[in-house]
Amino acid sequence: MELRQSWKYVNTIIINEISMVLYLRMSFIHKRLIEIKGTDDTEVLFRGLNVIAVGDFFQLPPVRDKFIFQDGRGYNPGSTHLWRDEFKLIELTQNMRQRGDRIFRHSQPCENWFSDNV
């Protein structure tokens, strides 16, 4: 009951380093939120909470599982593709951290290795 009380006013969760989150882990998060929020409606993903997932998709894949954005429907036949169907991708294209840093300005051509614009 104490856990439910502490989550009472939570309406958004933030998942950092999404590239390292196992595909099955997202399902576990969903199921745990149903337990915490106390609902019978298992069809509403993440119990209706807003989920903000951030991270760099050019990272290494998670250990012993698929990237969250790979097709994981094999785990649950007939289910939707969790990442593609339930999340909206907003890609940040400007590097703000090193903006104005003359040393890092020269590393920008390396970013083009992963771009379709080469």
Beta strands, then each sheet from edge to edge (+ up, - down):
strand 1: 12-15
strand 2: 50-53
sheet 1: 1+ 2+
end
